Amino acid sequence: MASIKIDNNKCNLCGECIPVCPFEAMEQAGNVIEINAACKMCKLCIKACPQRAIEIVHSENSVNKELWQGVLVYAQFFEGKLHPVTFELIGIGRKLASEVNMKTYALIIGHDMGNAPQELLEYGVNKVFVYDDAKLDRFCADTYANVFEDIIGELKPSVVLVGSTSIGRSLAPRVSTRFKTGLTADCTTLTIKPNTDLVQIRPAFGGNIMAQIVTSKHRPQFATVRYKVMDCASKVRPFGTVEVRQVDDDMSYTKIEVLSVIQKSAVTSITDVDVLVVAGQGVKEKEDLSLIKELAISLGGEYAVTRPLVEKGWTDYTRQIGLSGRTVKPKLIITCGVSGAIQFAACMNFSECIVAINTDKDASIFKIAHYGIIGDLYEIVPSLIEKIKGDREYAV
């Protein structure tokens, strides 16, 4: 792994490298100039140094893996509750830990978290580390990263799992950079080797391949996982402990000042419903979405779309299923005119029941569907709607 080093024998302390760093990573400490953890390897300091005292050094040394043990799960606490992806992370975290005889830990950050730490113990965590302070009441990437760095520095976990939420996607890269280690985002599968190397599988190159990524020379190993991808951990009789940690001034320091918080109105998310009806490119006109919506409503569900329909401006991106949209895991999903490209399939193939409607008998969607209907959605969907309405009238 590459890093930036300063040759103190060449450096004359001119200080020209300090103001050019946009991340304030260069600082003078006595008779030397040091590079702190904020360095992002932008290389501007190298170009600015008149003495050529700054250079990139490549290191091939491997970390001592025996010193890094355990799986640490970030338990996202926001607006008074734990995000449900936390329990999915604990589930896969426990599985990974059991395969290499390690323990599972959870980190929770916030203020006035009530019974949340004890709730985590009910899902089989060995220890919950709690950072509770008024200064941590609202999420701030700087302060939360400081806290994360503190526990990793002491605990030394081999694996760190973070949910691919808005908060997780902001937090995980900051923390992994501080430890100069790898991070694999939006993993769909996680396995672990006997030597504790984490095999992180995720779609790559636009979803055309499934890449296997291994961080073999550095620790900890960071991975983010989308909500609804992994199975939720099962509850157990609590056996773990809770450790409340001290939050010092250095951890809570930030240059960011929150002036105000504007609450967004709550909306139903396609990730939270049991039934989804999905429109693909087989839907010819924007107005035809009403047919998809009607079927969804008749089944007590919501409608969703594939990426091309969002790009056409037919509906909001929050209804998109795919790598650049949402990952879903409903009890029933009906796809209408959806080809089943891997970018889409990877984000819905864990649904309990998949019904596919398509005129192309060779469409990829049929490879993952539990039930397939080869035919025109403009004939099949209205028939389904009429059948559902007829059954309800008969029941009444």
Disulfide bonds with the S-S distance in Angstrom:
none
